[in-house]
Each structure stands twice: as structure tokens, then as C-alpha cells.
């Protein structure tokens, strides 16, 4: 048991604290250093800290002005400012973000319109189907009614013939027997 504790202590002392292959102590040191300390160095070193902004006009690393959304032109022009990545200026970054947001909004709007159109179309088709079904049922009831009417007429005619109330269709000019 004692050997395990010694092995654990040795591994902590010999190896730096790493997580996912990144030296956490090194990154921790970068975040504690002020952005102005990275001036006259490289853009990559400056932008390791997300609160820093690199300006190519005079190769300075400055704190990002968090109170305003965009850095003022007196601080650094947008075409020369870098934030997040060194290979894209702030103008390009803003345009890329705006285009991505616009595409997302347009795609959401298209999806909403398409869904509304489909729902309306389905509602219309359901209404049309219901109307057709009601028309078929109405026609079936009308035909059944006509058939029952014809059957009643046949039955009544048969009763009339039985009791002599109906004249034969063969001889319509027969004499009445009641006289």
C-alpha cells in the first residue's frame, strides 16, 4: 500500500498537470498575465488569452473593450484588429458572423413557411376529402331513398291491383264496376 502512495507522489512531481494533452499550468499562467505584456511579441501569443485584442498597426496586444461591442477606431481600426484568430481581421469576423446568423435566420424562416404551407395544404386536403365523403354519403342516401320509394310504390300498386283499385295497364279504358 505504501508503494502505491510513493508511486502516486512521484508521478505528480515529475509530470506537469495536463488535461487532454494541454499543459494546464502553462495556460493558467497565460490568463494571469496582462494583455499589454504580449505587445511586440506575436499575434498567436497575444490571442491565447481570449480577453486580448491584437492590433497590427503598431503590433500591440491590448485588453478587449468589453463595455462596447466593437473596439473603437481610435483604439485600433477594424481592418487591422485581430480577435480569436490571427488569420482573419475583425471586419471579416463580423461579416462571417453576420452571414452565418443571416443564414440561420433565413433557414428558420423557410422552415416555418414550409411547415405552415404543408399544414394548410393538409388541412385543405382533409377538408376536400371530408367534402367528397359527405357528397358520396348524400348520393348513397338519395339512391337508397329512391329505391325504397320505388319498392313502396310497387307494394302499394300490388295491393291496389289485389283489391281492384288499380286499372290494368293493358286496358286503361275499362269500365268501372262500382256503378
Secondary structure, DSSP 8 states (H G I E B T S, - for coil): -HHHHHHHHHHHHHS--EETTEEHHHHHHHHHS-GGGGTTS-HHHHTTSTTEEEETTTTEEEE--TTSSS--TTT--TTTEE-S-SSS-HHHHHHHHHHHHHHHHHHHHHHHHHHHHHHHHHHHHHHHHHHHHHHHHHHHHHHHHHHHHHHHHHHHHHHHHHTT-S--SS-TT---S--
